Amino acid sequence: MWLSMLNKPNANRHPRDGALWIVFLRYYTQDFNYKKRIVTIRQYEPLLRVDKKWYSDIIAIEDPFELYRNLAEYIRVK
């Protein structure tokens, strides 16, 4: 949804300061499916938890340098 908005060609488009940040926050707070997907910066396509066998209940964040490592593995919900 938000990617289509950003990818529209428009020579006159000048995003306001913070507009991209707001879209980013909206995506990761409202649209992103944390139960099925892993947050990753190394690829465009969604990375699924079943692909890496990461089944914890909390967010999963792939380390971009050590691909086997979940950066969120030490987060605990109290």
mmCIF file of the N, C-alpha and C atoms, coordinates in Angstrom:
data_MODEL
# 
_entry.id   MODEL 
# 
loop_
_atom_site.group_PDB 
_atom_site.id 
_atom_site.type_symbol 
_atom_site.label_atom_id 
_atom_site.label_alt_id 
_atom_site.label_comp_id 
_atom_site.label_asym_id 
_atom_site.label_entity_id 
_atom_site.label_seq_id 
_atom_site.pdbx_PDB_ins_code 
_atom_site.Cartn_x 
_atom_site.Cartn_y 
_atom_site.Cartn_z 
_atom_site.occupancy 
_atom_site.B_iso_or_equiv 
_atom_site.pdbx_formal_charge 
_atom_site.auth_seq_id 
_atom_site.auth_comp_id 
_atom_site.auth_asym_id 
_atom_site.auth_atom_id 
_atom_site.pdbx_PDB_model_num 
ATOM 1   N N  . MET A 1 1  ? 0.818  -1.176  0.000   1.00 0.00 ? 1  MET A N  1 
ATOM 2   C CA . MET A 1 1  ? 0.000  0.000   0.000   1.00 0.00 ? 1  MET A CA 1 
ATOM 3   C C  . MET A 1 1  ? 0.873  1.255   0.000   1.00 0.00 ? 1  MET A C  1 
ATOM 4   N N  . TRP A 1 2  ? 1.702  1.442   1.011   1.00 0.00 ? 2  TRP A N  1 
ATOM 5   C CA . TRP A 1 2  ? 2.516  2.653   1.103   1.00 0.00 ? 2  TRP A CA 1 
ATOM 6   C C  . TRP A 1 2  ? 3.614  2.674   0.065   1.00 0.00 ? 2  TRP A C  1 
ATOM 7   N N  . LEU A 1 3  ? 4.094  1.484   -0.370  1.00 0.00 ? 3  LEU A N  1 
ATOM 8   C CA . LEU A 1 3  ? 5.137  1.454   -1.393  1.00 0.00 ? 3  LEU A CA 1 
ATOM 9   C C  . LEU A 1 3  ? 4.627  2.010   -2.707  1.00 0.00 ? 3  LEU A C  1 
ATOM 10  N N  . SER A 1 4  ? 3.374  1.714   -3.044  1.00 0.00 ? 4  SER A N  1 
ATOM 11  C CA . SER A 1 4  ? 2.817  2.242   -4.279  1.00 0.00 ? 4  SER A CA 1 
ATOM 12  C C  . SER A 1 4  ? 2.757  3.763   -4.229  1.00 0.00 ? 4  SER A C  1 
ATOM 13  N N  . MET A 1 5  ? 2.486  4.317   -3.057  1.00 0.00 ? 5  MET A N  1 
ATOM 14  C CA . MET A 1 5  ? 2.447  5.762   -2.905  1.00 0.00 ? 5  MET A CA 1 
ATOM 15  C C  . MET A 1 5  ? 3.834  6.368   -3.128  1.00 0.00 ? 5  MET A C  1 
ATOM 16  N N  . LEU A 1 6  ? 4.863  5.715   -2.617  1.00 0.00 ? 6  LEU A N  1 
ATOM 17  C CA . LEU A 1 6  ? 6.217  6.244   -2.749  1.00 0.00 ? 6  LEU A CA 1 
ATOM 18  C C  . LEU A 1 6  ? 6.797  6.034   -4.140  1.00 0.00 ? 6  LEU A C  1 
ATOM 19  N N  . ASN A 1 7  ? 6.346  4.997   -4.846  1.00 0.00 ? 7  ASN A N  1 
ATOM 20  C CA . ASN A 1 7  ? 6.902  4.667   -6.152  1.00 0.00 ? 7  ASN A CA 1 
ATOM 21  C C  . ASN A 1 7  ? 6.250  5.409   -7.302  1.00 0.00 ? 7  ASN A C  1 
ATOM 22  N N  . LYS A 1 8  ? 5.211  6.184   -7.053  1.00 0.00 ? 8  LYS A N  1 
ATOM 23  C CA . LYS A 1 8  ? 4.547  6.916   -8.125  1.00 0.00 ? 8  LYS A CA 1 
ATOM 24  C C  . LYS A 1 8  ? 5.495  7.977   -8.677  1.00 0.00 ? 8  LYS A C  1 
ATOM 25  N N  . PRO A 1 9  ? 5.693  7.963   -10.021 1.00 0.00 ? 9  PRO A N  1 
ATOM 26  C CA . PRO A 1 9  ? 6.562  8.990   -10.590 1.00 0.00 ? 9  PRO A CA 1 
ATOM 27  C C  . PRO A 1 9  ? 5.849  10.344  -10.579 1.00 0.00 ? 9  PRO A C  1 
ATOM 28  N N  . ASN A 1 10 ? 6.501  11.334  -10.034 1.00 0.00 ? 10 ASN A N  1 
ATOM 29  C CA . ASN A 1 10 ? 5.934  12.673  -9.981  1.00 0.00 ? 10 ASN A CA 1 
ATOM 30  C C  . ASN A 1 10 ? 7.090  13.644  -9.790  1.00 0.00 ? 10 ASN A C  1 
ATOM 31  N N  . ALA A 1 11 ? 7.376  14.394  -10.831 1.00 0.00 ? 11 ALA A N  1 
ATOM 32  C CA . ALA A 1 11 ? 8.508  15.315  -10.782 1.00 0.00 ? 11 ALA A CA 1 
ATOM 33  C C  . ALA A 1 11 ? 8.278  16.441  -9.785  1.00 0.00 ? 11 ALA A C  1 
ATOM 34  N N  . ASN A 1 12 ? 7.016  16.762  -9.491  1.00 0.00 ? 12 ASN A N  1 
ATOM 35  C CA . ASN A 1 12 ? 6.709  17.876  -8.598  1.00 0.00 ? 12 ASN A CA 1 
ATOM 36  C C  . ASN A 1 12 ? 6.575  17.453  -7.143  1.00 0.00 ? 12 ASN A C  1 
ATOM 37  N N  . ARG A 1 13 ? 6.772  16.184  -6.854  1.00 0.00 ? 13 ARG A N  1 
ATOM 38  C CA . ARG A 1 13 ? 6.565  15.713  -5.491  1.00 0.00 ? 13 ARG A CA 1 
ATOM 39  C C  . ARG A 1 13 ? 7.785  16.018  -4.639  1.00 0.00 ? 13 ARG A C  1 
ATOM 40  N N  . HIS A 1 14 ? 7.564  16.731  -3.555  1.00 0.00 ? 14 HIS A N  1 
ATOM 41  C CA . HIS A 1 14 ? 8.600  17.015  -2.573  1.00 0.00 ? 14 HIS A CA 1 
ATOM 42  C C  . HIS A 1 14 ? 8.022  16.649  -1.218  1.00 0.00 ? 14 HIS A C  1 
ATOM 43  N N  . PRO A 1 15 ? 8.359  15.470  -0.698  1.00 0.00 ? 15 PRO A N  1 
ATOM 44  C CA . PRO A 1 15 ? 7.771  15.061  0.585   1.00 0.00 ? 15 PRO A CA 1 
ATOM 45  C C  . PRO A 1 15 ? 8.125  16.040  1.695   1.00 0.00 ? 15 PRO A C  1 
ATOM 46  N N  . ARG A 1 16 ? 7.171  16.261  2.541   1.00 0.00 ? 16 ARG A N  1 
ATOM 47  C CA . ARG A 1 16 ? 7.412  17.120  3.697   1.00 0.00 ? 16 ARG A CA 1 
ATOM 48  C C  . ARG A 1 16 ? 8.374  16.412  4.642   1.00 0.00 ? 16 ARG A C  1 
ATOM 49  N N  . ASP A 1 17 ? 9.047  17.190  5.433   1.00 0.00 ? 17 ASP A N  1 
ATOM 50  C CA . ASP A 1 17 ? 9.970  16.608  6.422   1.00 0.00 ? 17 ASP A CA 1 
ATOM 51  C C  . ASP A 1 17 ? 9.217  15.630  7.311   1.00 0.00 ? 17 ASP A C  1 
ATOM 52  N N  . GLY A 1 18 ? 9.736  14.451  7.443   1.00 0.00 ? 18 GLY A N  1 
ATOM 53  C CA . GLY A 1 18 ? 9.134  13.472  8.324   1.00 0.00 ? 18 GLY A CA 1 
ATOM 54  C C  . GLY A 1 18 ? 8.053  12.614  7.699   1.00 0.00 ? 18 GLY A C  1 
ATOM 55  N N  . ALA A 1 19 ? 7.644  12.910  6.456   1.00 0.00 ? 19 ALA A N  1 
ATOM 56  C CA . ALA A 1 19 ? 6.565  12.137  5.838   1.00 0.00 ? 19 ALA A CA 1 
ATOM 57  C C  . ALA A 1 19 ? 6.974  10.675  5.645   1.00 0.00 ? 19 ALA A C  1 
ATOM 58  N N  . LEU A 1 20 ? 8.183  10.445  5.200   1.00 0.00 ? 20 LEU A N  1 
ATOM 59  C CA . LEU A 1 20 ? 8.661  9.075   5.027   1.00 0.00 ? 20 LEU A CA 1 
ATOM 60  C C  . LEU A 1 20 ? 8.749  8.363   6.374   1.00 0.00 ? 20 LEU A C  1 
ATOM 61  N N  . TRP A 1 21 ? 9.162  9.082   7.403   1.00 0.00 ? 21 TRP A N  1 
ATOM 62  C CA . TRP A 1 21 ? 9.244  8.514   8.756   1.00 0.00 ? 21 TRP A CA 1 
ATOM 63  C C  . TRP A 1 21 ? 7.857  8.084   9.237   1.00 0.00 ? 21 TRP A C  1 
ATOM 64  N N  . ILE A 1 22 ? 6.854  8.894   8.994   1.00 0.00 ? 22 ILE A N  1 
ATOM 65  C CA . ILE A 1 22 ? 5.485  8.573   9.397   1.00 0.00 ? 22 ILE A CA 1 
ATOM 66  C C  . ILE A 1 22 ? 4.994  7.334   8.657   1.00 0.00 ? 22 ILE A C  1 
ATOM 67  N N  . VAL A 1 23 ? 5.283  7.242   7.363   1.00 0.00 ? 23 VAL A N  1 
ATOM 68  C CA . VAL A 1 23 ? 4.887  6.066   6.580   1.00 0.00 ? 23 VAL A CA 1 
ATOM 69  C C  . VAL A 1 23 ? 5.589  4.821   7.114   1.00 0.00 ? 23 VAL A C  1 
ATOM 70  N N  . PHE A 1 24 ? 6.869  4.942   7.438   1.00 0.00 ? 24 PHE A N  1 
ATOM 71  C CA . PHE A 1 24 ? 7.637  3.839   8.004   1.00 0.00 ? 24 PHE A CA 1 
ATOM 72  C C  . PHE A 1 24 ? 7.020  3.358   9.324   1.00 0.00 ? 24 PHE A C  1 
ATOM 73  N N  . LEU A 1 25 ? 6.742  4.294   10.218  1.00 0.00 ? 25 LEU A N  1 
ATOM 74  C CA . LEU A 1 25 ? 6.150  3.941   11.509  1.00 0.00 ? 25 LEU A CA 1 
ATOM 75  C C  . LEU A 1 25 ? 4.768  3.321   11.344  1.00 0.00 ? 25 LEU A C  1 
ATOM 76  N N  . ARG A 1 26 ? 3.971  3.869   10.455  1.00 0.00 ? 26 ARG A N  1 
ATOM 77  C CA . ARG A 1 26 ? 2.636  3.320   10.219  1.00 0.00 ? 26 ARG A CA 1 
ATOM 78  C C  . ARG A 1 26 ? 2.731  1.875   9.726   1.00 0.00 ? 26 ARG A C  1 
ATOM 79  N N  . TYR A 1 27 ? 3.657  1.620   8.806   1.00 0.00 ? 27 TYR A N  1 
ATOM 80  C CA . TYR A 1 27 ? 3.800  0.268   8.270   1.00 0.00 ? 27 TYR A CA 1 
ATOM 81  C C  . TYR A 1 27 ? 4.163  -0.721  9.381   1.00 0.00 ? 27 TYR A C  1 
ATOM 82  N N  . TYR A 1 28 ? 5.163  -0.399  10.201  1.00 0.00 ? 28 TYR A N  1 
ATOM 83  C CA . TYR A 1 28 ? 5.619  -1.342  11.215  1.00 0.00 ? 28 TYR A CA 1 
ATOM 84  C C  . TYR A 1 28 ? 4.734  -1.397  12.457  1.00 0.00 ? 28 TYR A C  1 
ATOM 85  N N  . THR A 1 29 ? 3.828  -0.446  12.631  1.00 0.00 ? 29 THR A N  1 
ATOM 86  C CA . THR A 1 29 ? 2.911  -0.508  13.772  1.00 0.00 ? 29 THR A CA 1 
ATOM 87  C C  . THR A 1 29 ? 1.524  -1.001  13.407  1.00 0.00 ? 29 THR A C  1 
ATOM 88  N N  . GLN A 1 30 ? 1.126  -0.856  12.141  1.00 0.00 ? 30 GLN A N  1 
ATOM 89  C CA . GLN A 1 30 ? -0.246 -1.220  11.759  1.00 0.00 ? 30 GLN A CA 1 
ATOM 90  C C  . GLN A 1 30 ? -0.322 -2.325  10.713  1.00 0.00 ? 30 GLN A C  1 
ATOM 91  N N  . ASP A 1 31 ? 0.582  -2.338  9.749   1.00 0.00 ? 31 ASP A N  1 
ATOM 92  C CA . ASP A 1 31 ? 0.447  -3.236  8.606   1.00 0.00 ? 31 ASP A CA 1 
ATOM 93  C C  . ASP A 1 31 ? 1.313  -4.491  8.680   1.00 0.00 ? 31 ASP A C  1 
ATOM 94  N N  . PHE A 1 32 ? 2.456  -4.408  9.317   1.00 0.00 ? 32 PHE A N  1 
ATOM 95  C CA . PHE A 1 32 ? 3.413  -5.514  9.332   1.00 0.00 ? 32 PHE A CA 1 
ATOM 96  C C  . PHE A 1 32 ? 2.896  -6.666  10.187  1.00 0.00 ? 32 PHE A C  1 
ATOM 97  N N  . ASN A 1 33 ? 2.955  -7.887  9.662   1.00 0.00 ? 33 ASN A N  1 
ATOM 98  C CA . ASN A 1 33 ? 2.484  -9.069  10.364  1.00 0.00 ? 33 ASN A CA 1 
ATOM 99  C C  . ASN A 1 33 ? 3.665  -9.715  11.106  1.00 0.00 ? 33 ASN A C  1 
ATOM 100 N N  . TYR A 1 34 ? 3.800  -9.382  12.388  1.00 0.00 ? 34 TYR A N  1 
ATOM 101 C CA . TYR A 1 34 ? 4.923  -9.869  13.188  1.00 0.00 ? 34 TYR A CA 1 
ATOM 102 C C  . TYR A 1 34 ? 4.866  -11.367 13.446  1.00 0.00 ? 34 TYR A C  1 
ATOM 103 N N  . LYS A 1 35 ? 3.696  -11.953 13.406  1.00 0.00 ? 35 LYS A N  1 
ATOM 104 C CA . LYS A 1 35 ? 3.568  -13.391 13.679  1.00 0.00 ? 35 LYS A CA 1 
ATOM 105 C C  . LYS A 1 35 ? 4.054  -14.239 12.512  1.00 0.00 ? 35 LYS A C  1 
ATOM 106 N N  . LYS A 1 36 ? 4.049  -13.689 11.284  1.00 0.00 ? 36 LYS A N  1 
ATOM 107 C CA . LYS A 1 36 ? 4.445  -14.456 10.104  1.00 0.00 ? 36 LYS A CA 1 
ATOM 108 C C  . LYS A 1 36 ? 5.743  -13.983 9.457   1.00 0.00 ? 36 LYS A C  1 
ATOM 109 N N  . ARG A 1 37 ? 6.126  -12.724 9.696   1.00 0.00 ? 37 ARG A N  1 
ATOM 110 C CA . ARG A 1 37 ? 7.263  -12.152 8.974   1.00 0.00 ? 37 ARG A CA 1 
ATOM 111 C C  . ARG A 1 37 ? 8.405  -11.752 9.895   1.00 0.00 ? 37 ARG A C  1 
ATOM 112 N N  . ILE A 1 38 ? 9.572  -11.592 9.271   1.00 0.00 ? 38 ILE A N  1 
ATOM 113 C CA . ILE A 1 38 ? 10.784 -11.151 9.943   1.00 0.00 ? 38 ILE A CA 1 
ATOM 114 C C  . ILE A 1 38 ? 11.171 -9.789  9.382   1.00 0.00 ? 38 ILE A C  1 
ATOM 115 N N  . VAL A 1 39 ? 11.552 -8.866  10.247  1.00 0.00 ? 39 VAL A N  1 
ATOM 116 C CA . VAL A 1 39 ? 12.036 -7.565  9.800   1.00 0.00 ? 39 VAL A CA 1 
ATOM 117 C C  . VAL A 1 39 ? 13.432 -7.772  9.224   1.00 0.00 ? 39 VAL A C  1 
ATOM 118 N N  . THR A 1 40 ? 13.632 -7.348  7.978   1.00 0.00 ? 40 THR A N  1 
ATOM 119 C CA . THR A 1 40 ? 14.923 -7.495  7.319   1.00 0.00 ? 40 THR A CA 1 
ATOM 120 C C  . THR A 1 40 ? 15.183 -6.290  6.434   1.00 0.00 ? 40 THR A C  1 
ATOM 121 N N  . ILE A 1 41 ? 16.454 -5.910  6.301   1.00 0.00 ? 41 ILE A N  1 
ATOM 122 C CA . ILE A 1 41 ? 16.794 -4.798  5.421   1.00 0.00 ? 41 ILE A CA 1 
ATOM 123 C C  . ILE A 1 41 ? 17.556 -5.261  4.191   1.00 0.00 ? 41 ILE A C  1 
ATOM 124 N N  . ARG A 1 42 ? 17.849 -6.532  4.086   1.00 0.00 ? 42 ARG A N  1 
ATOM 125 C CA . ARG A 1 42 ? 18.708 -6.990  2.995   1.00 0.00 ? 42 ARG A CA 1 
ATOM 126 C C  . ARG A 1 42 ? 17.956 -7.408  1.748   1.00 0.00 ? 42 ARG A C  1 
ATOM 127 N N  . GLN A 1 43 ? 16.640 -7.504  1.811   1.00 0.00 ? 43 GLN A N  1 
ATOM 128 C CA . GLN A 1 43 ? 15.882 -7.894  0.621   1.00 0.00 ? 43 GLN A CA 1 
ATOM 129 C C  . GLN A 1 43 ? 14.545 -7.178  0.587   1.00 0.00 ? 43 GLN A C  1 
ATOM 130 N N  . TYR A 1 44 ? 14.019 -7.021  -0.610  1.00 0.00 ? 44 TYR A N  1 
ATOM 131 C CA . TYR A 1 44 ? 12.759 -6.316  -0.807  1.00 0.00 ? 44 TYR A CA 1 
ATOM 132 C C  . TYR A 1 44 ? 11.563 -7.186  -0.435  1.00 0.00 ? 44 TYR A C  1 
ATOM 133 N N  . GLU A 1 45 ? 11.626 -8.452  -0.802  1.00 0.00 ? 45 GLU A N  1 
ATOM 134 C CA . GLU A 1 45 ? 10.519 -9.379  -0.545  1.00 0.00 ? 45 GLU A CA 1 
ATOM 135 C C  . GLU A 1 45 ? 10.426 -9.702  0.946   1.00 0.00 ? 45 GLU A C  1 
ATOM 136 N N  . PRO A 1 46 ? 9.217  -9.940  1.447   1.00 0.00 ? 46 PRO A N  1 
ATOM 137 C CA . PRO A 1 46 ? 9.068  -10.310 2.865   1.00 0.00 ? 46 PRO A CA 1 
ATOM 138 C C  . PRO A 1 46 ? 9.804  -11.612 3.187   1.00 0.00 ? 46 PRO A C  1 
ATOM 139 N N  . LEU A 1 47 ? 10.370 -11.658 4.356   1.00 0.00 ? 47 LEU A N  1 
ATOM 140 C CA . LEU A 1 47 ? 11.054 -12.851 4.835   1.00 0.00 ? 47 LEU A CA 1 
ATOM 141 C C  . LEU A 1 47 ? 10.145 -13.497 5.872   1.00 0.00 ? 47 LEU A C  1 
ATOM 142 N N  . LEU A 1 48 ? 9.779  -14.742 5.639   1.00 0.00 ? 48 LEU A N  1 
ATOM 143 C CA . LEU A 1 48 ? 8.843  -15.433 6.511   1.00 0.00 ? 48 LEU A CA 1 
ATOM 144 C C  . LEU A 1 48 ? 9.567  -16.167 7.633   1.00 0.00 ? 48 LEU A C  1 
ATOM 145 N N  . ARG A 1 49 ? 8.904  -16.241 8.776   1.00 0.00 ? 49 ARG A N  1 
ATOM 146 C CA . ARG A 1 49 ? 9.475  -16.946 9.930   1.00 0.00 ? 49 ARG A CA 1 
ATOM 147 C C  . ARG A 1 49 ? 9.727  -18.418 9.619   1.00 0.00 ? 49 ARG A C  1 
ATOM 148 N N  . VAL A 1 50 ? 8.857  -19.035 8.851   1.00 0.00 ? 50 VAL A N  1 
ATOM 149 C CA . VAL A 1 50 ? 9.036  -20.462 8.541   1.00 0.00 ? 50 VAL A CA 1 
ATOM 150 C C  . VAL A 1 50 ? 10.296 -20.689 7.711   1.00 0.00 ? 50 VAL A C  1 
ATOM 151 N N  . ASP A 1 51 ? 10.718 -19.689 6.941   1.00 0.00 ? 51 ASP A N  1 
ATOM 152 C CA . ASP A 1 51 ? 11.936 -19.823 6.145   1.00 0.00 ? 51 ASP A CA 1 
ATOM 153 C C  . ASP A 1 51 ? 13.179 -19.979 7.015   1.00 0.00 ? 51 ASP A C  1 
ATOM 154 N N  . LYS A 1 52 ? 13.183 -19.348 8.172   1.00 0.00 ? 52 LYS A N  1 
ATOM 155 C CA . LYS A 1 52 ? 14.337 -19.412 9.073   1.00 0.00 ? 52 LYS A CA 1 
ATOM 156 C C  . LYS A 1 52 ? 14.080 -20.254 10.317  1.00 0.00 ? 52 LYS A C  1 
ATOM 157 N N  . LYS A 1 53 ? 12.848 -20.735 10.437  1.00 0.00 ? 53 LYS A N  1 
ATOM 158 C CA . LYS A 1 53 ? 12.449 -21.533 11.602  1.00 0.00 ? 53 LYS A CA 1 
ATOM 159 C C  . LYS A 1 53 ? 12.576 -20.728 12.896  1.00 0.00 ? 53 LYS A C  1 
ATOM 160 N N  . TRP A 1 54 ? 12.166 -19.469 12.839  1.00 0.00 ? 54 TRP A N  1 
ATOM 161 C CA . TRP A 1 54 ? 12.141 -18.591 14.002  1.00 0.00 ? 54 TRP A CA 1 
ATOM 162 C C  . TRP A 1 54 ? 10.697 -18.488 14.456  1.00 0.00 ? 54 TRP A C  1 
ATOM 163 N N  . TYR A 1 55 ? 10.343 -19.138 15.544  1.00 0.00 ? 55 TYR A N  1 
ATOM 164 C CA . TYR A 1 55 ? 8.944  -19.236 15.957  1.00 0.00 ? 55 TYR A CA 1 
ATOM 165 C C  . TYR A 1 55 ? 8.643  -18.557 17.290  1.00 0.00 ? 55 TYR A C  1 
ATOM 166 N N  . SER A 1 56 ? 9.486  -17.679 17.762  1.00 0.00 ? 56 SER A N  1 
ATOM 167 C CA . SER A 1 56 ? 9.208  -17.014 19.037  1.00 0.00 ? 56 SER A CA 1 
ATOM 168 C C  . SER A 1 56 ? 7.993  -16.099 18.894  1.00 0.00 ? 56 SER A C  1 
ATOM 169 N N  . ASP A 1 57 ? 7.400  -15.741 20.025  1.00 0.00 ? 57 ASP A N  1 
ATOM 170 C CA . ASP A 1 57 ? 6.192  -14.916 20.021  1.00 0.00 ? 57 ASP A CA 1 
ATOM 171 C C  . ASP A 1 57 ? 6.475  -13.429 19.859  1.00 0.00 ? 57 ASP A C  1 
ATOM 172 N N  . ILE A 1 58 ? 7.725  -13.028 20.008  1.00 0.00 ? 58 ILE A N  1 
ATOM 173 C CA . ILE A 1 58 ? 8.050  -11.611 19.911  1.00 0.00 ? 58 ILE A CA 1 
ATOM 174 C C  . ILE A 1 58 ? 8.547  -11.280 18.509  1.00 0.00 ? 58 ILE A C  1 
ATOM 175 N N  . ILE A 1 59 ? 8.805  -10.028 18.271  1.00 0.00 ? 59 ILE A N  1 
ATOM 176 C CA . ILE A 1 59 ? 9.298  -9.566  16.977  1.00 0.00 ? 59 ILE A CA 1 
ATOM 177 C C  . ILE A 1 59 ? 10.588 -10.296 16.612  1.00 0.00 ? 59 ILE A C  1 
ATOM 178 N N  . ALA A 1 60 ? 10.789 -10.519 15.323  1.00 0.00 ? 60 ALA A N  1 
ATOM 179 C CA . ALA A 1 60 ? 12.020 -11.128 14.824  1.00 0.00 ? 60 ALA A CA 1 
ATOM 180 C C  . ALA A 1 60 ? 12.694 -10.131 13.894  1.00 0.00 ? 60 ALA A C  1 
ATOM 181 N N  . ILE A 1 61 ? 13.972 -9.847  14.157  1.00 0.00 ? 61 ILE A N  1 
ATOM 182 C CA . ILE A 1 61 ? 14.736 -8.893  13.356  1.00 0.00 ? 61 ILE A CA 1 
ATOM 183 C C  . ILE A 1 61 ? 16.006 -9.589  12.885  1.00 0.00 ? 61 ILE A C  1 
ATOM 184 N N  . GLU A 1 62 ? 16.151 -9.737  11.584  1.00 0.00 ? 62 GLU A N  1 
ATOM 185 C CA . GLU A 1 62 ? 17.317 -10.419 11.034  1.00 0.00 ? 62 GLU A CA 1 
ATOM 186 C C  . GLU A 1 62 ? 18.542 -9.516  11.078  1.00 0.00 ? 62 GLU A C  1 
ATOM 187 N N  . ASP A 1 63 ? 19.638 -10.048 11.596  1.00 0.00 ? 63 ASP A N  1 
ATOM 188 C CA . ASP A 1 63 ? 20.909 -9.338  11.581  1.00 0.00 ? 63 ASP A CA 1 
ATOM 189 C C  . ASP A 1 63 ? 21.388 -9.281  10.124  1.00 0.00 ? 63 ASP A C  1 
ATOM 190 N N  . PRO A 1 64 ? 21.690 -8.100  9.588   1.00 0.00 ? 64 PRO A N  1 
ATOM 191 C CA . PRO A 1 64 ? 22.092 -8.020  8.180   1.00 0.00 ? 64 PRO A CA 1 
ATOM 192 C C  . PRO A 1 64 ? 23.484 -8.581  7.900   1.00 0.00 ? 64 PRO A C  1 
ATOM 193 N N  . PHE A 1 65 ? 24.282 -8.823  8.935   1.00 0.00 ? 65 PHE A N  1 
ATOM 194 C CA . PHE A 1 65 ? 25.635 -9.339  8.746   1.00 0.00 ? 65 PHE A CA 1 
ATOM 195 C C  . PHE A 1 65 ? 25.756 -10.814 9.108   1.00 0.00 ? 65 PHE A C  1 
ATOM 196 N N  . GLU A 1 66 ? 25.066 -11.235 10.139  1.00 0.00 ? 66 GLU A N  1 
ATOM 197 C CA . GLU A 1 66 ? 25.040 -12.638 10.543  1.00 0.00 ? 66 GLU A CA 1 
ATOM 198 C C  . GLU A 1 66 ? 23.601 -13.112 10.353  1.00 0.00 ? 66 GLU A C  1 
ATOM 199 N N  . LEU A 1 67 ? 23.311 -13.642 9.181   1.00 0.00 ? 67 LEU A N  1 
ATOM 200 C CA . LEU A 1 67 ? 21.936 -13.915 8.757   1.00 0.00 ? 67 LEU A CA 1 
ATOM 201 C C  . LEU A 1 67 ? 21.217 -14.947 9.613   1.00 0.00 ? 67 LEU A C  1 
ATOM 202 N N  . TYR A 1 68 ? 21.936 -15.741 10.341  1.00 0.00 ? 68 TYR A N  1 
ATOM 203 C CA . TYR A 1 68 ? 21.317 -16.755 11.204  1.00 0.00 ? 68 TYR A CA 1 
ATOM 204 C C  . TYR A 1 68 ? 20.862 -16.163 12.539  1.00 0.00 ? 68 TYR A C  1 
ATOM 205 N N  . ARG A 1 69 ? 21.235 -14.929 12.833  1.00 0.00 ? 69 ARG A N  1 
ATOM 206 C CA . ARG A 1 69 ? 21.002 -14.338 14.156  1.00 0.00 ? 69 ARG A CA 1 
ATOM 207 C C  . ARG A 1 69 ? 19.759 -13.454 14.180  1.00 0.00 ? 69 ARG A C  1 
ATOM 208 N N  . ASN A 1 70 ? 18.928 -13.665 15.183  1.00 0.00 ? 70 ASN A N  1 
ATOM 209 C CA . ASN A 1 70 ? 17.750 -12.830 15.429  1.00 0.00 ? 70 ASN A CA 1 
ATOM 210 C C  . ASN A 1 70 ? 18.161 -11.765 16.440  1.00 0.00 ? 70 ASN A C  1 
ATOM 211 N N  . LEU A 1 71 ? 18.154 -10.512 16.018  1.00 0.00 ? 71 LEU A N  1 
ATOM 212 C CA . LEU A 1 71 ? 18.578 -9.422  16.896  1.00 0.00 ? 71 LEU A CA 1 
ATOM 213 C C  . LEU A 1 71 ? 17.645 -9.216  18.068  1.00 0.00 ? 71 LEU A C  1 
ATOM 214 N N  . ALA A 1 72 ? 16.435 -9.717  17.974  1.00 0.00 ? 72 ALA A N  1 
ATOM 215 C CA . ALA A 1 72 ? 15.457 -9.552  19.048  1.00 0.00 ? 72 ALA A CA 1 
ATOM 216 C C  . ALA A 1 72 ? 15.388 -10.763 19.964  1.00 0.00 ? 72 ALA A C  1 
ATOM 217 N N  . GLU A 1 73 ? 16.335 -11.672 19.879  1.00 0.00 ? 73 GLU A N  1 
ATOM 218 C CA . GLU A 1 73 ? 16.235 -12.915 20.660  1.00 0.00 ? 73 GLU A CA 1 
ATOM 219 C C  . GLU A 1 73 ? 16.330 -12.703 22.163  1.00 0.00 ? 73 GLU A C  1 
ATOM 220 N N  . TYR A 1 74 ? 16.863 -11.572 22.593  1.00 0.00 ? 74 TYR A N  1 
ATOM 221 C CA . TYR A 1 74 ? 17.005 -11.342 24.030  1.00 0.00 ? 74 TYR A CA 1 
ATOM 222 C C  . TYR A 1 74 ? 15.920 -10.439 24.590  1.00 0.00 ? 74 TYR A C  1 
ATOM 223 N N  . ILE A 1 75 ? 14.966 -10.058 23.765  1.00 0.00 ? 75 ILE A N  1 
ATOM 224 C CA . ILE A 1 75 ? 13.831 -9.245  24.247  1.00 0.00 ? 75 ILE A CA 1 
ATOM 225 C C  . ILE A 1 75 ? 12.888 -10.154 25.010  1.00 0.00 ? 75 ILE A C  1 
ATOM 226 N N  . ARG A 1 76 ? 12.475 -9.723  26.173  1.00 0.00 ? 76 ARG A N  1 
ATOM 227 C CA . ARG A 1 76 ? 11.532 -10.494 26.991  1.00 0.00 ? 76 ARG A CA 1 
ATOM 228 C C  . ARG A 1 76 ? 10.311 -9.652  27.281  1.00 0.00 ? 76 ARG A C  1 
ATOM 229 N N  . VAL A 1 77 ? 9.153  -10.232 27.185  1.00 0.00 ? 77 VAL A N  1 
ATOM 230 C CA . VAL A 1 77 ? 7.904  -9.544  27.493  1.00 0.00 ? 77 VAL A CA 1 
ATOM 231 C C  . VAL A 1 77 ? 7.609  -9.758  28.968  1.00 0.00 ? 77 VAL A C  1 
ATOM 232 N N  . LYS A 1 78 ? 7.367  -8.685  29.691  1.00 0.00 ? 78 LYS A N  1 
ATOM 233 C CA . LYS A 1 78 ? 7.091  -8.794  31.124  1.00 0.00 ? 78 LYS A CA 1 
ATOM 234 C C  . LYS A 1 78 ? 5.615  -8.596  31.373  1.00 0.00 ? 78 LYS A C  1 
# 
